[in-house]
Amino acid sequence: MIKTKQDFINKIHLIISVCIVIPVSFVYGFNPSLKFDIQLQTIDEHNFFKAIMGLYLGFSILWILGVFKNQYLKMAIGTNIIFMLGLGFGRVLSIFIDGAPTFNYIFGTFAELFLGCYGIWVLRKLR
């Protein structure tokens, strides 16, 4: 867990990620029309979104392990970096190809890129 200021600095981005990714995963898995102009029609479409939910929850579990168990911290940070930068750069690509989304998605893009870069900074300090 977080015992020192340095622990807080090293783990806060994982905690923030978990607090955002878990709720979003449930929206993807059970009610994507709540946040997206999308109506799932087929079992395959429902299956796809539940798989995304599982992926998000799986990463969240690893990040939680990294917060509570130091032997998982570097792996948690590494996967968080890949996850956040992957989402962020995918959104940047979409902005260039598809155009600007709503403010919430632009904010999300910056937040994902920030969390990914923060993770790189922390990981470099831990080596």
Short mmCIF file of the C-alpha atoms (twelve columns), coordinates in Angstrom:
data_MODEL
# 
_entry.id   MODEL 
# 
loop_
_atom_site.group_PDB 
_atom_site.id 
_atom_site.type_symbol 
_atom_site.label_atom_id 
_atom_site.label_alt_id 
_atom_site.label_comp_id 
_atom_site.label_asym_id 
_atom_site.label_seq_id 
_atom_site.Cartn_x 
_atom_site.Cartn_y 
_atom_site.Cartn_z 
_atom_site.pdbx_PDB_model_num 
ATOM 1   C CA . MET A 1   0.000   0.000   0.000   1 
ATOM 2   C CA . ILE A 2   0.998   3.649   0.094   1 
ATOM 3   C CA . LYS A 3   3.189   4.276   3.143   1 
ATOM 4   C CA . THR A 4   5.380   7.182   2.099   1 
ATOM 5   C CA . LYS A 5   5.244   10.237  -0.105  1 
ATOM 6   C CA . GLN A 6   7.419   8.375   -2.613  1 
ATOM 7   C CA . ASP A 7   4.939   5.470   -2.666  1 
ATOM 8   C CA . PHE A 8   2.199   7.997   -3.412  1 
ATOM 9   C CA . ILE A 9   4.214   9.500   -6.273  1 
ATOM 10  C CA . ASN A 10  4.979   6.043   -7.672  1 
ATOM 11  C CA . LYS A 11  1.427   4.694   -7.484  1 
ATOM 12  C CA . ILE A 12  -1.062  7.554   -7.807  1 
ATOM 13  C CA . HIS A 13  -1.398  7.146   -11.575 1 
ATOM 14  C CA . LEU A 14  -2.320  3.480   -11.086 1 
ATOM 15  C CA . ILE A 15  -5.004  4.436   -8.565  1 
ATOM 16  C CA . ILE A 16  -6.389  7.124   -10.883 1 
ATOM 17  C CA . SER A 17  -6.402  4.643   -13.767 1 
ATOM 18  C CA . VAL A 18  -8.292  2.033   -11.744 1 
ATOM 19  C CA . CYS A 19  -10.854 4.606   -10.589 1 
ATOM 20  C CA . ILE A 20  -11.593 5.505   -14.211 1 
ATOM 21  C CA . VAL A 21  -11.099 2.212   -16.048 1 
ATOM 22  C CA . ILE A 22  -13.287 -0.001  -13.814 1 
ATOM 23  C CA . PRO A 23  -16.460 2.099   -14.185 1 
ATOM 24  C CA . VAL A 24  -15.823 2.569   -17.908 1 
ATOM 25  C CA . SER A 25  -15.413 -1.185  -18.306 1 
ATOM 26  C CA . PHE A 26  -18.883 -1.791  -16.860 1 
ATOM 27  C CA . VAL A 27  -20.381 0.799   -19.196 1 
ATOM 28  C CA . TYR A 28  -18.716 -0.972  -22.144 1 
ATOM 29  C CA . GLY A 29  -19.855 -4.379  -20.941 1 
ATOM 30  C CA . PHE A 30  -23.423 -3.694  -19.890 1 
ATOM 31  C CA . ASN A 31  -24.671 -0.374  -21.273 1 
ATOM 32  C CA . PRO A 32  -22.492 1.129   -24.030 1 
ATOM 33  C CA . SER A 33  -25.409 3.229   -25.288 1 
ATOM 34  C CA . LEU A 34  -25.138 5.199   -22.016 1 
ATOM 35  C CA . LYS A 35  -21.976 6.912   -23.322 1 
ATOM 36  C CA . PHE A 36  -22.033 6.187   -27.043 1 
ATOM 37  C CA . ASP A 37  -24.531 6.680   -29.829 1 
ATOM 38  C CA . ILE A 38  -24.564 2.937   -30.389 1 
ATOM 39  C CA . GLN A 39  -27.220 0.253   -30.240 1 
ATOM 40  C CA . LEU A 40  -25.859 -3.259  -30.054 1 
ATOM 41  C CA . GLN A 41  -27.897 -5.537  -32.308 1 
ATOM 42  C CA . THR A 42  -26.240 -8.941  -32.272 1 
ATOM 43  C CA . ILE A 43  -24.838 -11.336 -29.709 1 
ATOM 44  C CA . ASP A 44  -21.447 -10.893 -31.397 1 
ATOM 45  C CA . GLU A 45  -21.588 -7.147  -30.738 1 
ATOM 46  C CA . HIS A 46  -22.510 -7.736  -27.088 1 
ATOM 47  C CA . ASN A 47  -19.709 -10.311 -26.874 1 
ATOM 48  C CA . PHE A 48  -17.191 -7.825  -28.279 1 
ATOM 49  C CA . PHE A 49  -18.035 -5.169  -25.687 1 
ATOM 50  C CA . LYS A 50  -17.999 -7.704  -22.833 1 
ATOM 51  C CA . ALA A 51  -14.518 -8.785  -24.008 1 
ATOM 52  C CA . ILE A 52  -13.372 -5.150  -23.838 1 
ATOM 53  C CA . MET A 53  -14.851 -5.011  -20.330 1 
ATOM 54  C CA . GLY A 54  -12.864 -8.110  -19.368 1 
ATOM 55  C CA . LEU A 55  -9.671  -6.666  -20.806 1 
ATOM 56  C CA . TYR A 56  -10.137 -3.435  -18.854 1 
ATOM 57  C CA . LEU A 57  -10.945 -5.319  -15.633 1 
ATOM 58  C CA . GLY A 58  -7.940  -7.598  -16.094 1 
ATOM 59  C CA . PHE A 59  -5.566  -4.678  -16.425 1 
ATOM 60  C CA . SER A 60  -7.222  -2.988  -13.450 1 
ATOM 61  C CA . ILE A 61  -6.592  -6.063  -11.304 1 
ATOM 62  C CA . LEU A 62  -2.912  -5.980  -12.247 1 
ATOM 63  C CA . TRP A 63  -2.706  -2.274  -11.410 1 
ATOM 64  C CA . ILE A 64  -4.352  -2.906  -8.025  1 
ATOM 65  C CA . LEU A 65  -1.801  -5.649  -7.363  1 
ATOM 66  C CA . GLY A 66  0.937   -3.134  -8.204  1 
ATOM 67  C CA . VAL A 67  -0.435  -0.704  -5.639  1 
ATOM 68  C CA . PHE A 68  -0.585  -3.293  -2.854  1 
ATOM 69  C CA . LYS A 69  2.324   -5.620  -3.686  1 
ATOM 70  C CA . ASN A 70  5.674   -4.151  -4.659  1 
ATOM 71  C CA . GLN A 71  6.708   -7.251  -6.622  1 
ATOM 72  C CA . TYR A 72  3.979   -6.338  -9.160  1 
ATOM 73  C CA . LEU A 73  4.674   -2.602  -9.270  1 
ATOM 74  C CA . LYS A 74  6.972   -2.452  -12.308 1 
ATOM 75  C CA . MET A 75  4.741   -4.801  -14.305 1 
ATOM 76  C CA . ALA A 76  1.687   -2.756  -13.335 1 
ATOM 77  C CA . ILE A 77  3.374   0.472   -14.370 1 
ATOM 78  C CA . GLY A 78  4.598   -1.030  -17.649 1 
ATOM 79  C CA . THR A 79  1.158   -2.300  -18.620 1 
ATOM 80  C CA . ASN A 80  -0.416  0.995   -17.589 1 
ATOM 81  C CA . ILE A 81  2.010   2.859   -19.842 1 
ATOM 82  C CA . ILE A 82  1.145   0.646   -22.818 1 
ATOM 83  C CA . PHE A 83  -2.592  0.788   -22.078 1 
ATOM 84  C CA . MET A 84  -2.765  4.570   -21.660 1 
ATOM 85  C CA . LEU A 85  -0.411  5.503   -24.486 1 
ATOM 86  C CA . GLY A 86  -2.134  2.987   -26.769 1 
ATOM 87  C CA . LEU A 87  -5.509  4.598   -26.085 1 
ATOM 88  C CA . GLY A 88  -4.090  8.117   -26.264 1 
ATOM 89  C CA . PHE A 89  -2.237  7.645   -29.548 1 
ATOM 90  C CA . GLY A 90  -5.246  5.851   -31.044 1 
ATOM 91  C CA . ARG A 91  -7.377  8.865   -30.166 1 
ATOM 92  C CA . VAL A 92  -4.791  11.249  -31.622 1 
ATOM 93  C CA . LEU A 93  -4.839  9.224   -34.844 1 
ATOM 94  C CA . SER A 94  -8.641  9.447   -34.862 1 
ATOM 95  C CA . ILE A 95  -8.522  13.213  -34.374 1 
ATOM 96  C CA . PHE A 96  -6.278  13.558  -37.432 1 
ATOM 97  C CA . ILE A 97  -8.252  11.109  -39.569 1 
ATOM 98  C CA . ASP A 98  -11.840 11.551  -38.353 1 
ATOM 99  C CA . GLY A 99  -11.871 15.049  -36.875 1 
ATOM 100 C CA . ALA A 100 -12.234 16.473  -33.405 1 
ATOM 101 C CA . PRO A 101 -14.519 14.635  -30.991 1 
ATOM 102 C CA . THR A 102 -16.444 16.188  -28.109 1 
ATOM 103 C CA . PHE A 103 -14.620 17.882  -25.236 1 
ATOM 104 C CA . ASN A 104 -14.837 14.793  -23.001 1 
ATOM 105 C CA . TYR A 105 -12.905 12.706  -25.528 1 
ATOM 106 C CA . ILE A 106 -10.320 15.420  -26.098 1 
ATOM 107 C CA . PHE A 107 -9.867  15.679  -22.323 1 
ATOM 108 C CA . GLY A 108 -9.615  11.885  -22.162 1 
ATOM 109 C CA . THR A 109 -6.918  11.921  -24.829 1 
ATOM 110 C CA . PHE A 110 -4.791  14.350  -22.853 1 
ATOM 111 C CA . ALA A 111 -5.436  12.429  -19.620 1 
ATOM 112 C CA . GLU A 112 -4.388  9.108   -21.199 1 
ATOM 113 C CA . LEU A 113 -1.250  10.619  -22.691 1 
ATOM 114 C CA . PHE A 114 -0.434  12.280  -19.368 1 
ATOM 115 C CA . LEU A 115 -0.918  9.068   -17.369 1 
ATOM 116 C CA . GLY A 116 1.212   7.130   -19.846 1 
ATOM 117 C CA . CYS A 117 4.012   9.679   -19.739 1 
ATOM 118 C CA . TYR A 118 3.771   9.897   -15.952 1 
ATOM 119 C CA . GLY A 119 4.194   6.126   -15.834 1 
ATOM 120 C CA . ILE A 120 7.326   6.361   -17.981 1 
ATOM 121 C CA . TRP A 121 8.706   8.998   -15.615 1 
ATOM 122 C CA . VAL A 122 8.008   6.816   -12.562 1 
ATOM 123 C CA . LEU A 123 9.407   3.676   -14.178 1 
ATOM 124 C CA . ARG A 124 12.635  5.459   -15.125 1 
ATOM 125 C CA . LYS A 125 13.012  6.655   -11.518 1 
ATOM 126 C CA . LEU A 126 12.542  3.120   -10.185 1 
ATOM 127 C CA . ARG A 127 15.390  1.638   -12.251 1 
# 
